[in-house]
């Protein structure tokens, strides 16, 4: 499915309990979380909803979300 068929893609970086920050690509979303501590997530959003891409646990370990 193309981006135009799905609507605009947005990548969201969010610290646990924090405000979400929206970006046009996943690299900027991850970069926004560098230098921060605690749990965090990177999501992809379309007009249809939100899907988790990556999760960082409290120890700072990133993992891909299935």
Long-range contacts (C-beta under 8 A, 24 or more apart in sequence): 6-46, 6-47, 6-48, 7-46, 7-47, 7-48, 8-46, 8-47, 9-44, 9-45, 9-46, 10-44, 10-45, 10-46, 11-42, 11-43, 11-44, 11-45, 11-53, 12-42, 12-43, 12-44, 12-45, 12-50, 13-40, 13-41, 13-42, 14-40, 14-41, 14-42, 14-43, 15-39, 15-40, 16-40, 16-41, 26-53, 30-54, 41-65
